[in-house]
């Protein structure tokens, strides 16, 4: 269900721009690069998640043959400096044993359902909700159990939406999301390069606060 909503919302992004050296525009609304082999959709979250840039990618394969795709096909750079993508292991390690980390991750990746507005465009207005922490008087054992369950749910949600190695069938669409490692110094923009079917689609993405 999550994947179906993810794909539907991504493919409902604004009309595609023909592939060029670099596609520019408002990545929070959605950028599209199109060739005869693929239609690549990219959406960036409107705010950093714990100093990480969150990118959602869906590819429609029009190449006429099944094509491999995965996180290794995505590179991010700030000027001449590469920006590393966060691994699943590092993301899980960052929230291990932390209720706050689990809640933050769950909230950040709830956006993977990608709700759309009445115009069929991505609606990001409800992604920054909060969660009350009124747990006074609860025994430590119960808190530990609640923390473990929150972490388990956060990891499961993360696994549902992270981009994984895959093969996209002919005329099929698939994808997922990637996160950068934490920015030590936030650059004004990054270039995202996505390789697919022997072509590279490049996007300029402004880095939010």
MDTraj code that builds the backbone (N, CA, C; nanometers):
import mdtraj as md
import numpy as np

residues = "UNK UNK UNK UNK UNK UNK UNK UNK UNK UNK UNK UNK UNK UNK UNK UNK UNK UNK UNK UNK UNK UNK UNK UNK UNK UNK UNK UNK UNK UNK UNK UNK UNK UNK UNK UNK UNK UNK UNK UNK UNK UNK UNK UNK UNK UNK UNK UNK UNK UNK UNK UNK UNK UNK UNK UNK UNK UNK UNK UNK UNK UNK UNK UNK UNK UNK UNK UNK UNK UNK UNK UNK UNK UNK UNK UNK UNK UNK UNK UNK UNK UNK UNK UNK UNK UNK UNK UNK UNK UNK UNK UNK UNK UNK UNK UNK UNK UNK UNK UNK UNK UNK UNK UNK UNK UNK UNK UNK UNK UNK UNK UNK UNK UNK UNK UNK UNK UNK UNK UNK UNK UNK UNK UNK UNK UNK UNK UNK UNK UNK UNK UNK UNK UNK UNK UNK UNK UNK UNK UNK UNK UNK UNK UNK UNK UNK UNK UNK UNK UNK UNK UNK UNK UNK UNK UNK UNK UNK UNK UNK UNK UNK UNK UNK UNK UNK UNK UNK UNK UNK UNK UNK UNK UNK UNK UNK UNK UNK UNK UNK UNK UNK UNK UNK UNK UNK UNK UNK UNK UNK UNK UNK UNK UNK UNK UNK UNK UNK UNK UNK UNK UNK UNK UNK UNK UNK UNK UNK UNK".split()
xyz = np.array([
    [0.0827, -0.1200, 0.0000],
    [0.0000, 0.0000, 0.0000],
    [0.0864, 0.1255, 0.0000],
    [0.1895, 0.1256, 0.0879],
    [0.2798, 0.2405, 0.0933],
    [0.3465, 0.2621, -0.0420],
    [0.3965, 0.1520, -0.1028],
    [0.4652, 0.1642, -0.2316],
    [0.3702, 0.2116, -0.3407],
    [0.2435, 0.1635, -0.3390],
    [0.1483, 0.2051, -0.4415],
    [0.1204, 0.3545, -0.4321],
    [0.1023, 0.4051, -0.3098],
    [0.0788, 0.5483, -0.2916],
    [0.2015, 0.6290, -0.3292],
    [0.3185, 0.5769, -0.2924],
    [0.4453, 0.6427, -0.3256],
    [0.4568, 0.6624, -0.4761],
    [0.4343, 0.5541, -0.5519],
    [0.4484, 0.5612, -0.6971],
    [0.3424, 0.6500, -0.7589],
    [0.2189, 0.6391, -0.7115],
    [0.1107, 0.7187, -0.7694],
    [0.1351, 0.8674, -0.7516],
    [0.1809, 0.9054, -0.6331],
    [0.2042, 1.0476, -0.6080],
    [0.3223, 1.1006, -0.6875],
    [0.4280, 1.0212, -0.6968],
    [0.5448, 1.0654, -0.7724],
    [0.5108, 1.0848, -0.9197],
    [0.4348, 0.9934, -0.9758],
    [0.4019, 1.0021, -1.1173],
    [0.2956, 1.1080, -1.1442],
    [0.2353, 1.1616, -1.0377],
    [0.1391, 1.2707, -1.0532],
    [0.2057, 1.4066, -1.0412],
    [0.3394, 1.4093, -1.0382],
    [0.4143, 1.5348, -1.0285],
    [0.3914, 1.6188, -1.1539],
    [0.4361, 1.7457, -1.1548],
    [0.4143, 1.8331, -1.2690],
    [0.4667, 1.7750, -1.4000],
    [0.4214, 1.8305, -1.5115],
    [0.4594, 1.7805, -1.6441],
    [0.6110, 1.7750, -1.6577],
    [0.6637, 1.6677, -1.7182],
    [0.8084, 1.6484, -1.7241],
    [0.8788, 1.7493, -1.8136],
    [1.0013, 1.7800, -1.7760],
    [1.0914, 1.8568, -1.8604],
    [1.1754, 1.7573, -1.9392],
    [1.2015, 1.7854, -2.0650],
    [1.2870, 1.6969, -2.1426],
    [1.4256, 1.6952, -2.0823],
    [1.4892, 1.5775, -2.0867],
    [1.6218, 1.5626, -2.0256],
    [1.7201, 1.6603, -2.0874],
    [1.8007, 1.7180, -2.0034],
    [1.9019, 1.8124, -2.0459],
    [2.0220, 1.7907, -1.9557],
    [2.1228, 1.8772, -1.9670],
    [2.2398, 1.8578, -1.8819],
    [2.2013, 1.8578, -1.7343],
    [2.1194, 1.9543, -1.6936],
    [2.0736, 1.9611, -1.5546],
    [1.9295, 2.0099, -1.5533],
    [1.8449, 1.9423, -1.4765],
    [1.7064, 1.9855, -1.4588],
    [1.7002, 2.0695, -1.3315],
    [1.6430, 2.1882, -1.3426],
    [1.6321, 2.2793, -1.2292],
    [1.4860, 2.3106, -1.2025],
    [1.4590, 2.3604, -1.0821],
    [1.3228, 2.3977, -1.0460],
    [1.3011, 2.3735, -0.8982],
    [1.1748, 2.3693, -0.8589],
    [1.1387, 2.3481, -0.7193],
    [1.1286, 2.1987, -0.6931],
    [1.2311, 2.1432, -0.6307],
    [1.2342, 1.9982, -0.6091],
    [1.1329, 1.9535, -0.5043],
    [1.0843, 2.0456, -0.4199],
    [0.9835, 2.0061, -0.3222],
    [0.8487, 1.9822, -0.3894],
    [0.8267, 2.0415, -0.5054],
    [0.7064, 2.0151, -0.5841],
    [0.7276, 1.8939, -0.6729],
    [0.8481, 1.8815, -0.7283],
    [0.8808, 1.7657, -0.8103],
    [0.9517, 1.8060, -0.9380],
    [1.0600, 1.7359, -0.9686],
    [1.1347, 1.7556, -1.0926],
    [1.1282, 1.6267, -1.1734],
    [1.1246, 1.6400, -1.3059],
    [1.1147, 1.5233, -1.3930],
    [1.2118, 1.5386, -1.5088],
    [1.2872, 1.4324, -1.5369],
    [1.3751, 1.4262, -1.6523],
    [1.3280, 1.3097, -1.7392],
    [1.3097, 1.3363, -1.8682],
    [1.2506, 1.2349, -1.9562],
    [1.3349, 1.2154, -2.0810],
    [1.3607, 1.0875, -2.1146],
    [1.4234, 1.0500, -2.2408],
    [1.3402, 0.9369, -2.3001],
    [1.3865, 0.8811, -2.4114],
    [1.3157, 0.7678, -2.4700],
    [1.3311, 0.6423, -2.3854],
    [1.4284, 0.6419, -2.2926],
    [1.4543, 0.5226, -2.2114],
    [1.3919, 0.5277, -2.0726],
    [1.3646, 0.6484, -2.0244],
    [1.3174, 0.6570, -1.8865],
    [1.2525, 0.7917, -1.8581],
    [1.1669, 0.7891, -1.7570],
    [1.1103, 0.9111, -1.6999],
    [1.1472, 0.9083, -1.5519],
    [1.2332, 0.9984, -1.5113],
    [1.2872, 0.9978, -1.3754],
    [1.2235, 1.1107, -1.2956],
    [1.1570, 1.0751, -1.1867],
    [1.0901, 1.1720, -1.0993],
    [1.1698, 1.1874, -0.9708],
    [1.1908, 1.3112, -0.9279],
    [1.2663, 1.3401, -0.8059],
    [1.1890, 1.4418, -0.7225],
    [1.1708, 1.4117, -0.5943],
    [1.1095, 1.5049, -0.4997],
    [1.1991, 1.5137, -0.3768],
    [1.2245, 1.6352, -0.3297],
    [1.3027, 1.6576, -0.2080],
    [1.2105, 1.7013, -0.0957],
    [1.2341, 1.6523, 0.0247],
    [1.1567, 1.6990, 0.1397],
    [1.1812, 1.8488, 0.1606],
    [1.0813, 1.9221, 0.2090],
    [1.0944, 2.0669, 0.2255],
    [1.1797, 2.1083, 0.3456],
    [1.2223, 2.0143, 0.4283],
    [1.3084, 2.0458, 0.5429],
    [1.4059, 1.9312, 0.5630],
    [1.5234, 1.9641, 0.6162],
    [1.6209, 1.8605, 0.6477],
    [1.5693, 1.7745, 0.7625],
    [1.6061, 1.6478, 0.7613],
    [1.5752, 1.5566, 0.8699],
    [1.7040, 1.5278, 0.9465],
    [1.7182, 1.5891, 1.0624],
    [1.8396, 1.5708, 1.1427],
    [1.9641, 1.5996, 1.0587],
    [1.9621, 1.7113, 0.9863],
    [2.0716, 1.7602, 0.9015],
    [2.0924, 1.6743, 0.7767],
    [1.9952, 1.5903, 0.7429],
    [2.0042, 1.5061, 0.6233],
    [1.9034, 1.5527, 0.5198],
    [1.9441, 1.5488, 0.3932],
    [1.8533, 1.5780, 0.2829],
    [1.7826, 1.4492, 0.2434],
    [1.6494, 1.4544, 0.2340],
    [1.5689, 1.3375, 0.1995],
    [1.5206, 1.3526, 0.0551],
    [1.5517, 1.2529, -0.0281],
    [1.5159, 1.2552, -0.1702],
    [1.4327, 1.1325, -0.2034],
    [1.3225, 1.1543, -0.2734],
    [1.2356, 1.0453, -0.3174],
    [1.2477, 1.0326, -0.4688],
    [1.2715, 0.9109, -0.5162],
    [1.3000, 0.8870, -0.6581],
    [1.2086, 0.7762, -0.7097],
    [1.1453, 0.8004, -0.8222],
    [1.0692, 0.6965, -0.8921],
    [1.1073, 0.7022, -1.0390],
    [1.1285, 0.5847, -1.0990],
    [1.1658, 0.5771, -1.2400],
    [1.0637, 0.4938, -1.3158],
    [1.0159, 0.5482, -1.4271],
    [0.9334, 0.4748, -1.5217],
    [1.0253, 0.4250, -1.6325],
    [1.0328, 0.2933, -1.6494],
    [1.1241, 0.2318, -1.7459],
    [1.0578, 0.2214, -1.8828],
    [1.1034, 0.3026, -1.9780],
    [1.0502, 0.2997, -2.1143],
    [1.1569, 0.2545, -2.2144],
    [1.2586, 0.1825, -2.1637],
    [1.3729, 0.1452, -2.2472],
    [1.3459, 0.0247, -2.3365],
    [1.2393, -0.0500, -2.3080],
    [1.2103, -0.1697, -2.3863],
    [1.2716, -0.2962, -2.3313],
    [1.3438, -0.2865, -2.2163],
    [1.4041, -0.4031, -2.1530],
    [1.4077, -0.3815, -2.0023],
    [1.4018, -0.4887, -1.9230],
    [1.4170, -0.4724, -1.7779],
    [1.5513, -0.4072, -1.7458],
    [1.5508, -0.3190, -1.6449],
    [1.6732, -0.2455, -1.6118],
    [1.6992, -0.2494, -1.4613],
    [1.8260, -0.2700, -1.4220],
    [1.8590, -0.2668, -1.2793],
    [1.8625, -0.1225, -1.2289],
    [1.8311, -0.1069, -1.1017],
    [1.8376, 0.0249, -1.0382],
    [1.8541, 0.0042, -0.8884],
    [1.9180, 0.1008, -0.8243],
    [1.9368, 0.0926, -0.6799],
    [2.0127, 0.2126, -0.6284],
    [2.0432, 0.2146, -0.4988],
    [2.1108, 0.3305, -0.4393],
    [2.2478, 0.3594, -0.4995],
    [2.3152, 0.2562, -0.5532],
    [2.4468, 0.2791, -0.6135],
    [2.4375, 0.3644, -0.7399],
    [2.3169, 0.3768, -0.7966],
    [2.2980, 0.4559, -0.9179],
    [2.2705, 0.6032, -0.8875],
    [2.2675, 0.6392, -0.7588],
    [2.2377, 0.7768, -0.7176],
    [2.3618, 0.8378, -0.6542],
    [2.4051, 0.9516, -0.7060],
    [2.5169, 1.0248, -0.6460],
    [2.4753, 1.1689, -0.6224],
    [2.5285, 1.2252, -0.5152],
    [2.4983, 1.3628, -0.4769],
    [2.6305, 1.4362, -0.4584],
    [2.6368, 1.5592, -0.5060],
    [2.7591, 1.6378, -0.4903],
    [2.7242, 1.7824, -0.4616],
    [2.8120, 1.8479, -0.3865],
    [2.8018, 1.9911, -0.3606],
    [2.9240, 2.0555, -0.4231],
    [2.9065, 2.1156, -0.5396],
    [3.0219, 2.1625, -0.6142],
    [3.1035, 2.0428, -0.6591],
    [3.2327, 2.0437, -0.6270],
    [3.3191, 1.9311, -0.6614],
    [3.3274, 1.8266, -0.5505],
    [3.2621, 1.8526, -0.4389],
    [3.2729, 1.7626, -0.3239],
    [3.1574, 1.6631, -0.3222],
    [3.1873, 1.5331, -0.3153],
    [3.0799, 1.4339, -0.3065],
    [3.0085, 1.4421, -0.1716],
    [2.8795, 1.4135, -0.1740],
    [2.7984, 1.4060, -0.0526],
    [2.7565, 1.2601, -0.0373],
    [2.8003, 1.1966, 0.0698],
    [2.7717, 1.0546, 0.0874],
    [2.6243, 1.0318, 0.1201],
    [2.5718, 0.9190, 0.0720],
    [2.4376, 0.8773, 0.1092],
    [2.4447, 0.7945, 0.2367],
    [2.3449, 0.8112, 0.3217],
    [2.3404, 0.7359, 0.4468],
    [2.3003, 0.5914, 0.4187],
    [2.3685, 0.4975, 0.4793],
    [2.3335, 0.3566, 0.4650],
    [2.2212, 0.3218, 0.5619],
    [2.1543, 0.2115, 0.5334],
    [2.0502, 0.1630, 0.6243],
    [2.1091, 0.1409, 0.7626],
    [2.2286, 0.0826, 0.7678],
    [2.2913, 0.0517, 0.8957],
    [2.3183, 0.1773, 0.9775],
    [2.3663, 0.2837, 0.9109],
    [2.3956, 0.4066, 0.9859],
    [2.2678, 0.4737, 1.0344],
    [2.1609, 0.4654, 0.9551],
    [2.0334, 0.5235, 0.9972],
    [1.9767, 0.4485, 1.1173],
    [1.9857, 0.3159, 1.1132],
    [1.9345, 0.2372, 1.2251],
    [2.0201, 0.2593, 1.3497],
    [2.1521, 0.2665, 1.3311],
    [2.2409, 0.2895, 1.4457],
    [2.2113, 0.4237, 1.5115],
    [2.1729, 0.5220, 1.4309],
    [2.1446, 0.6541, 1.4847],
    [2.0229, 0.6601, 1.5730],
    [1.9317, 0.5635, 1.5547],
    [1.8106, 0.5666, 1.6370],
    [1.8053, 0.4503, 1.7359],
    [1.9051, 0.3633, 1.7366],
    [1.9045, 0.2481, 1.8255],
    [1.9040, 0.2920, 1.9710],
    [1.8121, 0.2366, 2.0471],
    [1.8061, 0.2655, 2.1897],
    [1.7542, 0.4017, 2.2252],
    [1.6972, 0.4727, 2.1273],
    [1.6505, 0.6092, 2.1541],
    [1.5057, 0.6234, 2.1135],
    [1.4186, 0.6489, 2.2089],
    [1.2782, 0.6744, 2.1765],
    [1.2655, 0.7956, 2.0874],
    [1.3435, 0.9005, 2.1199],
    [1.3356, 1.0233, 2.0413],
    [1.3783, 0.9971, 1.8981],
    [1.4862, 0.9180, 1.8816],
    [1.5319, 0.8861, 1.7469],
    [1.4305, 0.8058, 1.6705],
    [1.3663, 0.7112, 1.7377],
    [1.2647, 0.6299, 1.6708],
    [1.1467, 0.7154, 1.6283],
    [1.1023, 0.8060, 1.7167],
    [0.9889, 0.8920, 1.6817],
    [1.0250, 0.9811, 1.5649],
    [1.1473, 1.0378, 1.5693],
    [1.1883, 1.1282, 1.4620],
    [1.1935, 1.0558, 1.3285],
    [1.2484, 0.9338, 1.3303],
    [1.2573, 0.8567, 1.2063],
    [1.1189, 0.8194, 1.1559],
    [1.0314, 0.7766, 1.2467],
    [0.8961, 0.7404, 1.2060],
    [0.8249, 0.8587, 1.1432],
    [0.8383, 0.9770, 1.2039],
    [0.7731, 1.0962, 1.1494],
    [0.8323, 1.1328, 1.0143],
    [0.9642, 1.1256, 1.0025],
    [1.0284, 1.1642, 0.8770],
    [0.9863, 1.0735, 0.7634],
    [0.9768, 0.9425, 0.7890],
    [0.9485, 0.8490, 0.6813],
    [0.8007, 0.8241, 0.6616],
    [0.7170, 0.8808, 0.7482],
    [0.5739, 0.8746, 0.7215],
    [0.5425, 0.9456, 0.5915],
    [0.6290, 1.0374, 0.5483],
    [0.6098, 1.1089, 0.4227],
    [0.6155, 1.0175, 0.3024],
    [0.6585, 0.8922, 0.3222],
    [0.6691, 0.8015, 0.2089],
    [0.5343, 0.7680, 0.1469],
    [0.4235, 0.7883, 0.2235],
    [0.2923, 0.7660, 0.1648],
    [0.2579, 0.8748, 0.0645],
    [0.3286, 0.9882, 0.0692],
    [0.3184, 1.0944, -0.0298],
    [0.1733, 1.1318, -0.0636],
    [0.0994, 1.1934, 0.0295],
    [-0.0376, 1.2349, -0.0022],
    [-0.0378, 1.3407, -0.1115],
    [-0.1448, 1.3432, -0.1885],
    [-0.1571, 1.4411, -0.2956],
    [-0.2745, 1.5323, -0.2677],
    [-0.2684, 1.6542, -0.3238],
    [-0.3769, 1.7487, -0.3063],
    [-0.4802, 1.7315, -0.4165],
    [-0.5784, 1.8194, -0.4197],
    [-0.6858, 1.8082, -0.5171],
    [-0.6412, 1.8224, -0.6602],
    [-0.5232, 1.8792, -0.6805],
    [-0.4702, 1.8953, -0.8164],
    [-0.3819, 1.7781, -0.8569],
    [-0.3685, 1.6784, -0.7690],
    [-0.2856, 1.5632, -0.8014],
    [-0.1388, 1.5851, -0.7742],
    [-0.1023, 1.6985, -0.7090],
    [0.0371, 1.7263, -0.6797],
    [0.0689, 1.6857, -0.5363],
    [0.1968, 1.6654, -0.5093],
    [0.2406, 1.6248, -0.3769],
    [0.2017, 1.7294, -0.2735],
    [0.1418, 1.6839, -0.1627],
    [0.1022, 1.7726, -0.0540],
    [0.1934, 1.7456, 0.0643],
    [0.2849, 1.8393, 0.0914],
    [0.3818, 1.8189, 0.1989],
    [0.3456, 1.8987, 0.3235],
    [0.2253, 1.9540, 0.3287],
    [0.1910, 2.0449, 0.4384],
    [0.1763, 1.9743, 0.5721],
    [0.1535, 1.8437, 0.5732],
    [0.1270, 1.7764, 0.6998],
    [0.2383, 1.6869, 0.7476],
    [0.3618, 1.7074, 0.7024],
    [0.4686, 1.6144, 0.7352],
    [0.5414, 1.6476, 0.8651],
    [0.5142, 1.7628, 0.9251],
    [0.5978, 1.8052, 1.0374],
    [0.5238, 1.7998, 1.1697],
    [0.4393, 1.6975, 1.1865],
    [0.3629, 1.6854, 1.3104],
    [0.4499, 1.6557, 1.4294],
    [0.3928, 1.6623, 1.5473],
    [0.4678, 1.6370, 1.6688],
    [0.4099, 1.5189, 1.7448],
    [0.4711, 1.4870, 1.8564],
    [0.4246, 1.3772, 1.9390],
    [0.4478, 1.4150, 2.0842],
    [0.3442, 1.4046, 2.1657],
    [0.3579, 1.4390, 2.3057],
    [0.4387, 1.3327, 2.3780],
    [0.5044, 1.3735, 2.4860],
    [0.5898, 1.2797, 2.5593],
    [0.5483, 1.2711, 2.7054],
    [0.4183, 1.2746, 2.7334],
    [0.3712, 1.2674, 2.8712],
    [0.3728, 1.1260, 2.9231],
    [0.4866, 1.0778, 2.9689],
    [0.5008, 0.9394, 3.0129],
    [0.5405, 0.9325, 3.1599],
    [0.5108, 1.0389, 3.2371],
    [0.5479, 1.0404, 3.3766],
    [0.4799, 0.9297, 3.4552],
    [0.5534, 0.8675, 3.5461],
    [0.4971, 0.7654, 3.6323],
    [0.4939, 0.6268, 3.5726],
    [0.5392, 0.6080, 3.4475],
    [0.5393, 0.4759, 3.3851],
    [0.6648, 0.4014, 3.4289],
    [0.6537, 0.2750, 3.4713],
    [0.7726, 0.2000, 3.5165],
    [0.8788, 0.1911, 3.4076],
    [1.0068, 0.1793, 3.4514],
    [1.1170, 0.1734, 3.3554],
    [1.1042, 0.0568, 3.2589],
    [1.0578, -0.0591, 3.3071],
    [1.0440, -0.1754, 3.2194],
    [0.9464, -0.1473, 3.1069],
    [0.8370, -0.0773, 3.1411],
    [0.7384, -0.0429, 3.0380],
    [0.7971, 0.0559, 2.9395],
    [0.8761, 0.1492, 2.9911],
    [0.9421, 0.2451, 2.9023],
    [1.0384, 0.1733, 2.8092],
    [1.1126, 0.0762, 2.8612],
    [1.2049, 0.0000, 2.7763],
    [1.1306, -0.0736, 2.6668],
    [1.0180, -0.1381, 2.7043],
    [0.9391, -0.2103, 2.6040],
    [0.8844, -0.1155, 2.4996],
    [0.8361, 0.0011, 2.5446],
    [0.7826, 0.1001, 2.4509],
    [0.8915, 0.1506, 2.3577],
    [1.0120, 0.1677, 2.4136],
    [1.1231, 0.2140, 2.3314],
    [1.1617, 0.1121, 2.2264],
    [1.1671, -0.0153, 2.2663],
    [1.2016, -0.1204, 2.1700],
    [1.0964, -0.1317, 2.0604],
    [0.9694, -0.1205, 2.0986],
    [0.8625, -0.1298, 1.9990],
    [0.8656, -0.0103, 1.9047],
    [0.8932, 0.1097, 1.9594],
    [0.9034, 0.2277, 1.8738],
    [1.0179, 0.2123, 1.7744],
    [1.1310, 0.1597, 1.8219],
    [1.2441, 0.1374, 1.7317],
    [1.2108, 0.0330, 1.6255],
    [1.1425, -0.0738, 1.6664],
    [1.1059, -0.1786, 1.5706],
    [1.0147, -0.1223, 1.4614],
    [0.9165, -0.0430, 1.5021],
    [0.8253, 0.0162, 1.4041],
    [0.8979, 0.1144, 1.3128],
    [0.9911, 0.1912, 1.3713],
    [1.0657, 0.2868, 1.2906],
    [1.1531, 0.2163, 1.1875],
    [1.2168, 0.1054, 1.2275],
    [1.3000, 0.0299, 1.1337],
    [1.2136, -0.0301, 1.0232],
    [1.0974, -0.0832, 1.0590],
    [1.0086, -0.1412, 0.9585],
    [0.9631, -0.0356, 0.8583],
    [0.9316, 0.0838, 0.9092],
    [0.8901, 0.1920, 0.8201],
    [1.0057, 0.2346, 0.7295],
    [1.1239, 0.2411, 0.7871],
    [1.2428, 0.2761, 0.7092],
    [1.2645, 0.1760, 0.5960],
    [1.2519, 0.0471, 0.6278],
    [1.2733, -0.0564, 0.5267],
    [1.1692, -0.0508, 0.4156],
    [1.0494, -0.0044, 0.4478],
    [0.9451, 0.0029, 0.3450],
    [0.9756, 0.1089, 0.2408],
    [1.0474, 0.2139, 0.2795],
    [1.0614, 0.3270, 0.1882],
    [1.2018, 0.3487, 0.1333],
    [1.3049, 0.2907, 0.1970],
    [1.4406, 0.3114, 0.1467],
    [1.4574, 0.2495, 0.0081],
    [1.5345, 0.3165, -0.0770],
    [1.5663, 0.2628, -0.2091],
    [1.6558, 0.1402, -0.1935],
    [1.6168, 0.0300, -0.2603],
    [1.6910, -0.0952, -0.2526],
    [1.7300, -0.1382, -0.3939],
    [1.8293, -0.2266, -0.4091],
    [1.8591, -0.2816, -0.5410],
    [1.7361, -0.3518, -0.5971],
    [1.7063, -0.3276, -0.7235],
    [1.5853, -0.3814, -0.7850],
    [1.6048, -0.3906, -0.9351],
    [1.5120, -0.4560, -1.0006],
    [1.5037, -0.4552, -1.1460],
    [1.3659, -0.4002, -1.1832],
    [1.3645, -0.2955, -1.2637],
    [1.2378, -0.2338, -1.3036],
    [1.1951, -0.2939, -1.4364],
    [1.0766, -0.3516, -1.4386],
    [1.0279, -0.4197, -1.5587],
    [0.9973, -0.3192, -1.6696],
    [0.9786, -0.3713, -1.7888],
    [0.9450, -0.2874, -1.9038],
    [0.8119, -0.2157, -1.8782],
    [0.8120, -0.0858, -1.8990],
    [0.6943, -0.0003, -1.8776],
    [0.6460, -0.0028, -1.7329],
    [0.7316, -0.0466, -1.6421],
    [0.6985, -0.0451, -1.5000],
    [0.7655, 0.0722, -1.4306],
    [0.7142, 0.1065, -1.3120],
    [0.7696, 0.2167, -1.2329],
    [0.8023, 0.1655, -1.0934],
    [0.9147, 0.2088, -1.0409],
    [0.9534, 0.1706, -0.9055],
    [1.0565, 0.2696, -0.8546],
    [1.0876, 0.2611, -0.7263],
    [1.1852, 0.3529, -0.6684],
    [1.1847, 0.3459, -0.5178],
    [1.2263, 0.4529, -0.4558],
    [1.2343, 0.4606, -0.3104],
    [1.2991, 0.5905, -0.2710],
    [1.3377, 0.6007, -0.1450],
    [1.3978, 0.7253, -0.1000],
    [1.5384, 0.7026, -0.0469],
    [1.6203, 0.8069, -0.0605],
    [1.7562, 0.8054, -0.0077],
    [1.7745, 0.9274, 0.0816],
    [1.8666, 0.9165, 0.1757],
    [1.9022, 1.0274, 0.2629],
    [2.0524, 1.0481, 0.2547],
    [2.0933, 1.1725, 0.2584],
    [2.2358, 1.2003, 0.2650],
    [2.2847, 1.1807, 0.4077],
    [2.4161, 1.1703, 0.4241],
    [2.4719, 1.1800, 0.5575],
    [2.4498, 1.3227, 0.6090],
    [2.4681, 1.3423, 0.7368],
    [2.4433, 1.4742, 0.7956],
    [2.5392, 1.5777, 0.7364],
    [2.4850, 1.6942, 0.7039],
    [2.5690, 1.8042, 0.6567],
    [2.6406, 1.8671, 0.7756],
    [2.7703, 1.8767, 0.7682],
    [2.8447, 1.9528, 0.8692],
    [2.8265, 2.1024, 0.8443],
    [2.8307, 2.1391, 0.7168],
    [2.8029, 2.2758, 0.6762],
    [2.7060, 2.2688, 0.5590],
    [2.5879, 2.3233, 0.5773],
    [2.4823, 2.3081, 0.4776],
    [2.5159, 2.3864, 0.3510],
    [2.5286, 2.3182, 0.2347],
    [2.5525, 2.3901, 0.1088],
    [2.4225, 2.4512, 0.0587],
    [2.4286, 2.5555, -0.0232],
    [2.3047, 2.6158, -0.0742],
    [2.2299, 2.5239, -0.1689],
    [2.3016, 2.4383, -0.2408],
    [2.2378, 2.3461, -0.3338],
    [2.3290, 2.2273, -0.3592],
    [2.2699, 2.1197, -0.4102],
    [2.3468, 2.0016, -0.4483],
    [2.3015, 1.9582, -0.5876],
    [2.3866, 1.8801, -0.6525],
    [2.3511, 1.8183, -0.7795],
    [2.3269, 1.6697, -0.7550],
    [2.2132, 1.6216, -0.7992],
    [2.1778, 1.4808, -0.7847],
    [2.1858, 1.4159, -0.9225],
    [2.2696, 1.3140, -0.9362],
    [2.2852, 1.2422, -1.0630],
    [2.2272, 1.1015, -1.0463],
    [2.1374, 1.0634, -1.1371],
    [2.0708, 0.9335, -1.1305],
    [2.0985, 0.8586, -1.2608],
    [2.1691, 0.7473, -1.2498],
    [2.2049, 0.6684, -1.3676],
    [2.1007, 0.5595, -1.3897],
    [2.0553, 0.5481, -1.5155],
    [1.9561, 0.4447, -1.5481],
    [1.9627, 0.4145, -1.6972],
    [1.9666, 0.2886, -1.7311],
    [1.9632, 0.2426, -1.8704],
    [2.0715, 0.3090, -1.9551],
    [2.1895, 0.3251, -1.8976],
    [2.3013, 0.3815, -1.9713],
    [2.2990, 0.5320, -1.9852],
    [2.2052, 0.5985, -1.9191],
    [2.1956, 0.7447, -1.9239],
    [2.2075, 0.8008, -1.7824],
    [2.2439, 0.9274, -1.7729],
    [2.2516, 0.9946, -1.6432],
    [2.1601, 1.1162, -1.6439],
    [2.0703, 1.1201, -1.5479],
    [1.9770, 1.2318, -1.5318],
    [2.0265, 1.3167, -1.4150],
    [2.0443, 1.4470, -1.4386],
    [2.1004, 1.5351, -1.3370],
    [1.9987, 1.6408, -1.2955],
    [1.9954, 1.6667, -1.1652],
    [1.9019, 1.7629, -1.1072],
    [1.9781, 1.8547, -1.0120],
    [1.9416, 1.9819, -1.0097],
    [1.9920, 2.0735, -0.9083],
    [1.8843, 2.0888, -0.8019],
    [1.9216, 2.0661, -0.6760],
    [1.8271, 2.0690, -0.5652],
    [1.8762, 2.1691, -0.4618],
    [1.7919, 2.2674, -0.4300],
    [1.8250, 2.3608, -0.3220],
    [1.8158, 2.2868, -0.1895],
    [1.9113, 2.3101, -0.1020],
    [1.9144, 2.2425, 0.0275],
    [1.8348, 2.3254, 0.1281],
    [1.7275, 2.2708, 0.1841],
    [1.6460, 2.3482, 0.2783],
    [1.7135, 2.3566, 0.4151],
    [1.6521, 2.4323, 0.5034],
    [1.7031, 2.4448, 0.6399],
    [1.6505, 2.3298, 0.7250],
])
top = md.Topology()
chain = top.add_chain()
for i, resn in enumerate(residues, 1):
    res = top.add_residue(resn, chain, resSeq=i)
    for name in ("N", "CA", "C"):
        top.add_atom(name, md.element.get_by_symbol(name[0]), res)
traj = md.Trajectory(xyz[None], top)
